[in-house]
Amino acid sequence: MTDGPVAKVMIGKIEIGGGAPLVLIAGPCVIEDRDSTVKVAEDIAGICSRLGVPFIFKASFDKANRTSLDSFRGPGLEEGLEVLAAVSNEIGVPITSDVHGIEQLAGAAQVLDLIQIPAFLCRQTDLLTAAAGTGKPVNIKKGQFLAPWDVKGIAGKVNGGKNLLITERGTTFGYNNLVVDFRAFPMIRELGIPVIFDATHSLQLPGGLGSSSGGLRQYVPHLCRAAVACGVDGLFMEVHPDPDRAPCDGPNMWPLDQLDGLLKQVIAIHRTLSGMEL
């Protein structure tokens, strides 16, 4: 289902946009250790394989934008990329991770199939142009402070919008709260750029717990179903075997054992709408 001439972006062998199947970008918020990361990737890959959903694994090697100085950030660039390379080699799926600085790009581009730019850095011109210069596809998370039409200026910094994904992750709505404007999906797609919906971060309550962010994960299915009905090209979800014990983003991460059921719902919606003229 498309609202206009949305470009296709290749992530490894996976097509995104232009009428391609709904893609899932998913994994834990941050790399906790090698074994658990590979196991989560394996479990999600198994679910997606059974359901016919193209899958890109995501986990951060460094969460540099935590609420508190004491928040868990992950293993860092070198060790984190080793873990992500293990996922790629052992599970055989494309991988992505956040890049926070230009100095991280050279190493990251050797391992990642898709470079992700965090929402707070979505307007950092030097970082965006350097990310595009790696030759890898780039996924930019739209800042919580931006309107959908502001994406046009961002896209112009990344090869004129080529080889680019934009991820919607909610907009600031007062203090410690976000809201999703579903008009944003067709507005961004009208620029010819595939749109991913970040279902879990859109339900984050930034700084809502004082020293960390809260979340409303119980509404993840509602927003996923609505976003797919609006014609997004993929879903982004942070998924964890035990979110309540996760070192970061637990309140908004989706439980791994509930992923299968949720994907079946959104696949049904996507297939129903495919080919329909709205």
C-alpha positions as CSV (number, residue, x, y, z in Angstrom):
1,M,0.0,0.0,0.0
2,T,1.4,3.4,-1.0
3,D,0.2,7.0,-1.0
4,G,2.7,8.1,-3.7
5,P,6.0,7.2,-5.3
6,V,7.7,5.9,-2.2
7,A,11.3,4.8,-3.0
8,K,12.6,1.3,-2.2
9,V,15.5,1.0,0.2
10,M,17.6,-2.1,0.3
11,I,18.9,-3.3,3.7
12,G,20.9,-6.3,2.9
13,K,18.5,-8.4,0.8
14,I,15.4,-6.8,2.4
15,E,13.3,-4.3,0.5
16,I,11.6,-1.5,2.4
17,G,9.0,0.8,0.8
18,G,7.5,0.9,-2.7
19,G,4.9,-1.8,-1.9
20,A,7.3,-4.2,-0.3
21,P,6.2,-6.4,2.6
22,L,5.9,-4.8,6.1
23,V,9.4,-5.0,7.8
24,L,10.2,-5.4,11.4
25,I,13.2,-3.7,13.1
26,A,13.4,-5.1,16.6
27,G,15.6,-6.2,19.4
28,P,16.5,-5.1,23.0
29,C,17.1,-1.5,23.8
30,V,20.8,-2.1,24.5
31,I,23.3,-4.9,24.3
32,E,23.5,-6.5,27.8
33,D,25.9,-9.3,26.9
34,R,26.8,-11.5,23.9
35,D,24.8,-14.6,24.7
36,S,21.5,-12.9,25.6
37,T,21.7,-10.6,22.6
38,V,22.3,-13.5,20.1
39,K,19.5,-15.5,21.8
40,V,17.0,-12.7,21.4
41,A,18.0,-12.2,17.8
42,E,17.6,-15.9,17.2
43,D,14.1,-16.0,18.8
44,I,12.8,-12.9,16.9
45,A,14.2,-14.3,13.7
46,G,12.4,-17.6,14.2
47,I,9.1,-15.8,14.8
48,C,9.5,-13.6,11.7
49,S,10.6,-16.6,9.6
50,R,7.4,-18.5,10.5
51,L,5.2,-15.5,9.7
52,G,7.1,-14.3,6.6
53,V,8.1,-11.0,8.0
54,P,11.4,-9.5,6.9
55,F,13.5,-8.8,10.0
56,I,16.3,-6.4,10.9
57,F,17.9,-6.8,14.3
58,K,18.5,-3.7,16.4
59,A,20.4,-3.3,19.7
60,S,22.5,-0.3,20.8
61,F,26.2,-0.6,21.7
62,D,26.0,2.7,23.5
63,K,22.9,4.6,24.7
64,A,24.5,8.0,25.0
65,N,21.3,10.0,25.7
66,R,20.2,8.4,29.0
67,T,18.3,10.4,31.5
68,S,20.8,10.0,34.3
69,L,24.6,9.9,34.4
70,D,24.2,6.6,36.3
71,S,22.0,5.0,33.6
72,F,23.2,1.8,31.9
73,R,24.7,2.6,28.5
74,G,25.9,-0.7,27.1
75,P,29.3,-2.2,26.3
76,G,30.6,0.6,24.0
77,L,31.6,0.7,20.4
78,E,34.3,-2.0,20.0
79,E,32.7,-4.7,22.2
80,G,29.2,-3.8,21.0
81,L,30.1,-4.2,17.3
82,E,31.7,-7.5,18.0
83,V,28.4,-8.7,19.5
84,L,26.4,-7.3,16.6
85,A,28.8,-9.0,14.1
86,A,28.1,-12.3,15.9
87,V,24.4,-11.8,15.4
88,S,25.0,-11.1,11.8
89,N,27.2,-14.2,11.3
90,E,25.3,-16.7,13.5
91,I,21.7,-15.6,12.8
92,G,22.1,-14.3,9.3
93,V,19.9,-11.2,9.6
94,P,20.8,-7.5,8.8
95,I,21.7,-5.4,11.8
96,T,21.4,-1.8,12.9
97,S,22.4,0.3,15.9
98,D,22.5,3.9,17.0
99,V,25.5,6.1,16.0
100,H,26.0,9.2,18.2
101,G,29.1,10.7,16.8
102,I,31.1,11.0,13.5
103,E,34.0,9.2,15.1
104,Q,31.9,6.0,15.5
105,L,30.9,5.8,11.8
106,A,34.0,4.2,10.3
107,G,33.8,1.2,12.6
108,A,30.0,1.0,12.6
109,A,29.8,1.0,8.8
110,Q,32.0,-2.1,8.7
111,V,29.5,-4.1,10.7
112,L,26.1,-2.5,10.4
113,D,23.7,-2.9,7.4
114,L,21.7,0.1,8.4
115,I,23.0,3.2,10.3
116,Q,20.5,4.6,12.8
117,I,20.6,8.3,13.9
118,P,18.9,9.0,17.3
119,A,16.0,11.4,17.4
120,F,17.9,14.0,19.5
121,L,20.6,14.1,16.7
122,C,18.3,14.2,13.7
123,R,19.3,17.7,12.7
124,Q,23.1,17.4,13.3
125,T,24.2,18.2,9.8
126,D,27.8,17.0,10.0
127,L,26.7,13.6,11.5
128,L,24.0,13.2,8.8
129,T,26.2,14.0,5.9
130,A,29.0,11.7,7.2
131,A,26.5,8.9,7.8
132,A,25.3,9.2,4.2
133,G,29.0,9.3,3.1
134,T,29.5,5.7,4.4
135,G,27.4,4.4,1.5
136,K,25.2,2.6,4.0
137,P,21.4,3.1,4.2
138,V,20.5,5.5,7.0
139,N,17.5,5.4,9.3
140,I,16.8,8.8,11.0
141,K,14.5,9.0,13.9
142,K,12.4,12.1,13.7
143,G,13.0,14.3,16.7
144,Q,10.2,14.6,19.3
145,F,10.4,18.4,18.7
146,L,9.8,18.3,14.9
147,A,6.7,18.6,12.7
148,P,6.3,16.0,9.9
149,W,7.1,18.5,7.2
150,D,10.4,19.4,8.9
151,V,11.7,16.0,7.6
152,K,12.2,17.5,4.2
153,G,15.2,19.6,5.4
154,I,16.7,16.5,7.2
155,A,16.3,14.4,4.1
156,G,18.1,17.0,2.0
157,K,21.2,16.3,4.1
158,V,21.3,12.6,3.3
159,N,21.9,12.2,-0.4
160,G,18.8,14.3,-1.1
161,G,16.6,11.7,0.6
162,K,18.0,8.6,-1.2
163,N,18.7,5.4,0.6
164,L,16.9,6.9,3.6
165,L,14.3,5.7,6.1
166,I,12.5,8.0,8.5
167,T,11.2,6.7,11.8
168,E,8.3,8.4,13.6
169,R,8.6,8.0,17.4
170,G,6.1,10.4,18.8
171,T,6.0,14.2,19.4
172,T,6.5,16.0,22.7
173,F,3.1,16.7,24.3
174,G,3.6,18.7,27.5
175,Y,6.0,17.4,30.1
176,N,7.1,13.8,30.2
177,N,4.7,12.7,27.6
178,L,4.6,12.0,23.8
179,V,1.7,11.7,21.3
180,V,1.6,10.2,17.9
181,D,0.1,12.3,15.1
182,F,-1.0,9.7,12.5
183,R,-1.1,12.4,9.8
184,A,2.7,12.3,9.9
185,F,2.9,8.9,8.1
186,P,1.3,10.0,4.8
187,M,2.9,13.4,5.1
188,I,6.4,11.9,5.2
189,R,5.7,9.2,2.7
190,E,4.6,11.9,0.2
191,L,8.2,13.0,0.2
192,G,9.0,9.6,-1.4
193,I,10.7,8.3,1.8
194,P,9.7,5.0,3.4
195,V,8.4,5.5,7.0
196,I,8.9,3.2,10.0
197,F,6.8,3.5,13.1
198,D,8.6,3.2,16.5
199,A,5.8,1.7,18.5
200,T,7.7,1.3,21.8
201,H,9.5,4.7,22.0
202,S,6.3,6.5,21.1
203,L,4.9,5.2,24.4
204,Q,7.9,6.3,26.4
205,L,7.4,8.8,29.2
206,P,10.7,10.7,28.9
207,G,12.2,11.3,32.4
208,G,8.8,10.2,33.8
209,L,10.4,8.2,36.6
210,G,12.7,11.0,37.7
211,S,16.1,9.4,37.1
212,S,14.8,7.3,34.2
213,S,12.0,7.2,31.6
214,G,8.7,5.5,32.2
215,G,6.4,4.0,29.6
216,L,3.0,2.7,28.7
217,R,3.7,-0.6,26.9
218,Q,0.1,-1.8,27.3
219,Y,-0.8,0.5,24.4
220,V,1.8,-0.8,21.9
221,P,-0.7,-3.1,20.1
222,H,-3.2,-0.2,19.6
223,L,-0.6,2.1,18.1
224,C,0.9,-0.7,15.9
225,R,-2.5,-1.6,14.4
226,A,-3.3,2.1,13.8
227,A,0.1,2.8,12.2
228,V,-0.1,-0.2,9.9
229,A,-3.6,0.8,8.9
230,C,-2.1,4.2,7.9
231,G,0.3,2.6,5.5
232,V,3.7,2.6,7.2
233,D,6.4,0.6,5.6
234,G,7.7,-1.1,8.8
235,L,7.6,-1.3,12.5
236,F,10.4,-0.6,15.0
237,M,10.0,-2.3,18.4
238,E,12.3,-2.8,21.3
239,V,11.7,-6.3,22.5
240,H,13.0,-8.1,25.6
241,P,12.4,-11.5,27.2
242,D,11.8,-9.8,30.6
243,P,11.2,-6.0,30.2
244,D,10.6,-5.4,33.8
245,R,14.2,-6.5,34.6
246,A,15.8,-4.8,31.6
247,P,18.5,-2.2,32.4
248,C,16.9,0.5,30.3
249,D,13.6,1.3,28.6
250,G,11.9,-1.6,30.3
251,P,8.5,0.2,30.9
252,N,8.0,0.7,27.1
253,M,9.6,-2.5,25.7
254,W,7.4,-5.2,24.3
255,P,7.7,-8.8,25.9
256,L,9.3,-11.3,23.5
257,D,6.7,-13.9,24.3
258,Q,3.9,-11.6,23.0
259,L,5.6,-10.7,19.8
260,D,4.1,-13.5,17.7
261,G,0.5,-12.6,18.5
262,L,1.0,-8.9,17.8
263,L,2.7,-9.5,14.5
264,K,-0.1,-11.8,13.3
265,Q,-2.5,-8.9,13.9
266,V,-0.5,-6.3,12.0
267,I,0.2,-8.7,9.2
268,A,-3.5,-9.2,8.7
269,I,-4.1,-5.5,8.6
270,H,-1.3,-4.9,6.2
271,R,-2.4,-7.7,3.8
272,T,-6.0,-6.4,3.9
273,L,-4.9,-2.9,2.8
274,S,-2.3,-4.0,0.3
275,G,-3.4,-3.0,-3.2
276,M,-6.4,-1.0,-2.0
277,E,-6.9,2.5,-3.2
278,L,-7.7,4.9,-0.4
